[in-house]
Amino acid sequence: MKKVFVSGAFNLLHAGHICFLQDARALGDYLIVSFPPADLLWKIFGRKSALADADKMAVLNALSMVDEVVLSTDDSEALSFESAFRASGAQVLAVTTDDLYMDAKSALCGDCGAEFVVLEKRPPEGKQTSSTEVLDRIKAPTHAPLRVDFAGGWLDVPNYAIPGEYIVNCAISPTVSLKEWLYRQGAGLGGSGGWSVLNGWDPVRSELGLGVGWQDPAVIAETGACVWKSGQYPVLEFKNTGEFLRGRMAVFDTRIHHNTPGLAALNRNFVKIARAGRVARLGVMQQDITTLAVAVQMSYRLQLDEGMEPLPEIGESIAMKYCGGGHGGYALYLYETPESREKALDTCLDLYPVEPYCRTFGKDEPVPWEPRYLQRLRDRGVIK
């Protein structure tokens, strides 16, 4: 009888584990699975066990391809299963291609006269899965804000980063969820970053993979009105709740599709972009909407220089600019008072109120649209 031995934490059993165990079992006639008990898992790897040892053993024993389950008891990060492996008399030790301790395990097999087999990961339907990914999806929020950016845009793109400069933005409500997304998509409010956050993906990696910057997922995850240091990855310099902006922000739907990745390579004056970022930083730190409005207008003038169409005057706004990469999508409008914003909202059916959003007590609470604006979204064809 040919015995095959595998080891792992098996902390959250998922389809990737099942595929691995099936492939390992196919290498012989008898499959032995080993895992470290909870106290050893914590001592060696600093990880908590998701299940009690007896429960984990019961789950693994219930699998049709598993013939025996044993505990790994050695105080060794690479070879916690060594004693169990030697005692089992297994002729094969199987691992996956991403195993971190292949050299030590291969040497163990050489010492024992066993075969060392590296199996390609065979995730179901071609999608790789890990326990970390499962946990991230479980921990992902059910609701998330989107964001408006004030100044310093593009300085979060690694290729355009300028040390010592700033990106300034604010998370906004109403919030979105995977089931309810009541904004126009592809419109410059950081939707792809929000989607990544809600799915439990690594949002910064996802955005950088698109060839754009990290500011969207950074502020959506952080919430509040934020000042970020320009660089390869997000570093928060300062934040506040953004309450000084309540009742003073609105977004205008230009009804033109926005595509940030397609705009990344355009020529821009990054020196002037950085200058606007510094002014916006002061506005947020001093909670002064007048100073912030100056920065927003500086950014807007740069957008016009880039070739964007002029935005309409809507009420008594004190500043306006396209959101995100611009050339369409939503545009941000600032108003000096809630009353002036309310008047503007009454005059333009493509203008919608947004408010600063800051997480409280670690919870992401849903913030719905007011009924009258929900109806406006339907009337304007944003939602059905």
C-alpha positions in Angstrom: 0.0 0.0 0.0 1.4 3.4 -1.0 0.9 6.0 1.6 0.8 9.7 0.8 1.3 12.4 3.5 0.3 16.1 3.4 0.4 18.8 6.0 -1.2 22.2 6.5 -3.1 24.4 8.8 -6.5 23.7 7.1 -7.8 26.6 9.1 -10.8 27.3 6.9 -11.4 24.4 4.6 -12.3 25.6 1.1 -12.5 24.2 -2.4 -8.7 24.8 -3.0 -8.0 22.4 -0.1 -10.4 19.8 -1.6 -8.6 19.9 -5.0 -5.2 19.5 -3.3 -6.4 16.6 -1.2 -7.9 14.9 -4.2 -4.7 15.3 -6.2 -2.6 14.0 -3.3 -4.8 11.0 -2.8 -4.4 10.1 -6.5 -0.6 9.7 -5.9 -1.2 6.6 -3.8 -3.6 4.3 -2.0 -3.8 5.9 1.4 -3.9 9.6 2.3 -2.7 10.9 5.7 -3.4 14.5 6.6 -1.6 16.3 9.4 -2.3 19.7 11.0 -0.8 21.5 14.0 -3.0 21.8 17.1 -4.3 25.3 18.0 -1.6 26.0 20.6 1.2 25.0 18.2 -0.4 27.0 15.4 -0.3 30.1 17.5 3.2 29.5 18.9 4.9 28.8 15.6 2.9 30.9 13.1 1.1 33.4 15.3 -2.2 32.4 13.9 -5.5 31.5 15.7 -7.2 28.3 14.8 -10.7 28.9 13.3 -11.9 25.5 14.7 -11.2 23.5 17.8 -8.8 20.7 17.1 -11.4 18.0 17.6 -13.8 19.8 15.2 -11.1 20.2 12.5 -10.2 16.6 12.8 -13.8 15.6 12.4 -14.2 17.7 9.3 -11.0 16.3 7.7 -11.9 12.7 8.6 -15.3 13.1 7.0 -13.7 13.7 3.6 -13.9 10.7 1.3 -10.3 11.1 0.0 -8.8 11.2 3.5 -7.9 7.9 5.2 -6.2 9.2 8.4 -5.8 12.5 10.3 -2.9 13.1 12.7 -1.5 16.0 14.6 1.7 17.8 13.8 3.5 18.2 17.2 7.1 19.4 16.4 8.1 22.9 17.4 9.4 23.8 14.0 8.0 26.3 11.5 9.1 24.3 8.5 8.7 20.7 9.7 6.1 20.7 12.5 4.9 17.4 11.0 8.3 15.6 11.0 7.6 13.2 13.8 4.2 12.3 12.4 5.6 11.8 8.9 8.4 9.5 10.1 6.0 7.5 12.2 3.5 7.1 9.4 5.8 5.2 7.1 4.5 7.3 4.1 6.3 6.9 0.8 5.2 10.2 -0.6 5.1 13.8 0.8 3.0 16.1 -1.3 3.0 19.9 -1.3 1.7 22.7 -3.5 3.8 25.0 -5.7 3.5 27.9 -3.3 4.9 26.0 -0.3 7.4 28.2 1.6 9.5 25.3 3.0 10.2 23.1 0.0 13.9 22.8 0.6 13.5 21.6 4.2 10.7 19.2 3.1 12.6 17.9 0.2 15.6 17.2 2.5 13.4 15.4 4.9 12.2 13.1 2.1 15.8 12.5 1.0 16.6 11.5 4.6 13.6 9.1 4.8 13.9 7.7 1.3 10.4 9.1 0.5 9.3 10.7 -2.8 8.8 14.5 -2.7 6.0 15.6 -5.1 5.1 19.2 -5.9 1.5 19.5 -7.1 0.2 22.4 -9.2 -2.6 24.3 -7.5 -5.8 23.2 -9.1 -8.5 25.6 -8.0 -12.1 25.0 -8.9 -13.1 26.6 -12.2 -9.6 28.1 -12.6 -9.9 30.5 -9.7 -7.3 30.2 -6.9 -8.7 30.4 -3.4 -6.9 30.7 0.0 -8.1 30.8 3.6 -7.0 34.4 3.7 -9.2 35.3 0.8 -12.2 33.6 2.4 -11.6 35.5 5.6 -11.2 38.8 3.8 -14.6 38.2 2.1 -16.2 37.4 5.4 -14.7 40.5 7.0 -15.6 42.8 4.1 -18.1 45.5 4.9 -21.7 45.3 3.6 -21.7 49.0 2.8 -19.0 51.4 1.8 -18.7 55.1 0.9 -17.4 56.4 -2.4 -15.2 59.5 -2.6 -14.7 63.0 -4.0 -11.2 64.3 -4.6 -10.3 67.9 -4.0 -6.7 68.3 -5.3 -3.4 66.4 -5.8 -5.0 63.9 -8.1 -2.6 61.7 -10.1 0.1 62.1 -7.4 -1.1 58.8 -6.0 -0.1 57.0 -9.2 3.3 55.5 -8.4 4.9 56.8 -11.7 3.8 60.3 -11.0 4.4 60.5 -7.2 6.3 63.5 -5.9 7.7 63.1 -2.4 6.6 65.8 0.0 3.4 66.5 -1.9 -0.2 65.6 -1.1 -3.5 64.1 -2.3 -6.6 65.4 -0.5 -10.0 63.7 -0.7 -13.1 62.8 1.3 -15.3 59.7 1.7 -18.9 60.4 0.9 -22.4 59.1 1.5 -24.9 57.9 0.4 -23.2 54.6 0.6 -23.1 51.7 -1.8 -23.4 47.9 -1.4 -23.0 44.9 -3.7 -26.8 44.8 -4.0 -27.5 48.5 -4.2 -25.3 50.8 -6.2 -27.3 54.0 -6.8 -24.6 56.0 -8.6 -23.8 56.0 -12.3 -21.0 53.6 -12.9 -17.7 54.6 -14.5 -18.2 58.1 -13.2 -15.1 59.2 -11.2 -16.2 58.6 -7.6 -13.8 55.7 -6.9 -16.3 53.0 -7.8 -13.7 50.3 -8.6 -12.0 50.9 -5.3 -15.4 50.7 -3.5 -16.2 47.5 -5.3 -12.9 45.9 -4.3 -13.5 46.9 -0.6 -16.9 45.4 -0.6 -15.7 42.1 -2.1 -12.9 41.8 0.4 -10.2 42.1 -2.3 -6.9 43.9 -1.7 -8.2 47.3 -3.0 -4.9 49.1 -3.4 -3.4 46.2 -5.4 -6.5 46.1 -7.5 -6.3 49.8 -8.4 -2.6 49.7 -9.0 -3.2 46.7 -11.3 -5.5 48.9 -13.4 -2.6 51.3 -13.9 -4.2 54.1 -11.8 -3.5 55.3 -8.2 -4.3 54.2 -4.8 -6.3 57.2 -3.4 -9.8 55.7 -4.0 -9.5 52.5 -2.0 -7.3 54.3 0.6 -9.9 56.9 1.5 -12.9 54.5 1.1 -11.2 52.2 3.6 -10.1 55.0 5.9 -13.2 57.3 5.6 -13.3 60.9 6.6 -11.6 64.0 5.0 -8.0 62.9 4.4 -4.6 64.2 3.5 -2.3 61.6 2.0 1.4 61.7 1.3 2.3 61.3 -2.4 4.2 58.0 -2.8 4.1 54.4 -4.0 1.6 53.4 -1.4 -0.9 55.2 0.8 0.4 57.0 3.9 -2.1 59.0 5.8 -0.8 62.3 7.1 -4.0 63.8 8.6 -7.7 63.2 8.7 -10.8 64.7 10.3 -14.5 63.8 10.1 -15.2 66.3 7.3 -18.1 67.7 9.2 -17.2 71.2 8.1 -18.3 70.1 4.6 -21.7 68.8 5.7 -24.5 70.5 3.6 -21.9 72.1 1.3 -21.1 69.4 -1.3 -22.9 68.2 -4.3 -22.0 66.1 -7.4 -23.2 66.9 -10.9 -23.8 64.1 -13.3 -22.3 65.1 -16.7 -23.9 62.0 -18.3 -20.6 61.3 -20.0 -18.8 58.0 -19.4 -15.5 58.3 -17.4 -12.5 56.0 -17.8 -9.6 56.8 -15.5 -7.2 54.1 -16.8 -7.6 55.4 -20.3 -6.6 58.9 -19.1 -3.5 58.1 -17.1 -1.0 58.8 -19.8 -2.1 62.3 -20.7 0.3 65.2 -20.3 -0.3 67.2 -17.1 1.4 69.9 -15.1 2.3 68.0 -12.0 4.0 71.0 -10.4 0.7 72.9 -10.4 -1.2 69.8 -9.4 1.1 69.6 -6.3 0.6 73.3 -5.6 -3.2 72.7 -5.5 -2.7 69.7 -3.2 -0.8 71.8 -0.7 -3.6 74.4 -0.6 -6.2 71.7 -0.2 -4.2 70.2 2.7 -4.4 73.5 4.5 -8.2 73.7 3.9 -8.8 70.3 5.4 -6.4 70.7 8.3 -8.0 74.1 9.2 -11.5 72.9 8.3 -11.9 76.0 6.1 -14.1 75.5 3.1 -13.0 78.8 1.6 -9.4 77.7 1.4 -10.5 74.3 0.2 -12.5 75.9 -2.5 -9.4 77.8 -3.8 -7.6 74.4 -4.2 -10.6 72.9 -6.0 -10.7 75.9 -8.4 -6.9 75.5 -9.0 -7.5 71.9 -9.9 -10.4 72.8 -12.2 -8.3 75.3 -14.1 -5.7 72.6 -14.7 -8.5 70.3 -15.9 -9.6 73.0 -18.4 -5.9 73.3 -19.6 -6.0 69.5 -20.1 -8.9 70.0 -22.6 -11.9 69.2 -20.5 -15.2 70.9 -21.3 -16.2 73.8 -19.1 -18.7 72.8 -16.4 -22.0 74.8 -16.0 -22.5 77.3 -13.3 -25.1 75.8 -10.9 -26.4 78.2 -8.3 -23.9 80.1 -6.1 -21.2 77.5 -6.1 -17.8 78.6 -4.7 -15.8 75.9 -6.5 -16.2 73.0 -8.9 -14.1 70.4 -10.7 -14.4 67.1 -12.4 -14.1 64.1 -10.1 -11.3 61.6 -10.6 -9.7 61.7 -14.0 -12.4 63.9 -15.4 -13.4 64.3 -19.0 -16.9 63.2 -17.9 -18.4 61.4 -15.0 -19.4 63.3 -11.9 -18.2 66.8 -11.0 -17.9 68.1 -7.5 -19.5 71.4 -6.5 -18.9 73.3 -3.3 -21.3 75.7 -1.7 -20.6 78.2 1.1 -23.8 77.4 3.0 -26.4 74.5 3.1 -29.0 77.1 2.0 -27.1 77.9 -1.2 -26.6 74.2 -1.9 -30.4 73.6 -1.4 -31.2 76.3 -3.9 -28.8 74.8 -6.5 -30.3 71.4 -6.0 -33.8 72.8 -6.7 -32.6 74.3 -10.0 -30.6 71.4 -11.5 -32.0 67.9 -11.8 -28.6 66.4 -12.5 -27.2 67.7 -9.2 -27.2 65.4 -6.1 -26.2 66.1 -2.5 -23.4 64.2 -0.9 -22.1 64.3 2.6 -18.8 63.6 4.3 -18.7 60.0 5.6 -16.6 59.0 8.6 -16.7 55.5 10.2 -17.7 55.5 13.8 -16.7 52.8 16.3 -15.3 50.6 13.5 -18.7 50.1 11.8 -19.8 51.0 8.3 -23.4 52.1 8.6 -25.5 52.3 5.5 -26.6 55.8 4.5 -29.4 55.8 2.0 -30.5 58.4 -0.5 -33.3 60.8 0.6 -36.6 59.7 -1.1 -36.8 62.8 -3.4 -33.3 62.2 -4.7 -34.0 58.5 -5.1 -36.9 59.4 -7.4 -34.7 61.9 -9.2 -32.2 59.1 -9.9 -35.0 57.0 -11.4 -36.3 59.9 -13.4 -32.8 60.7 -14.8 -32.2 57.1 -15.8 -29.3 56.5 -13.3 -31.2 53.6 -11.8 -34.3 51.6 -12.9 
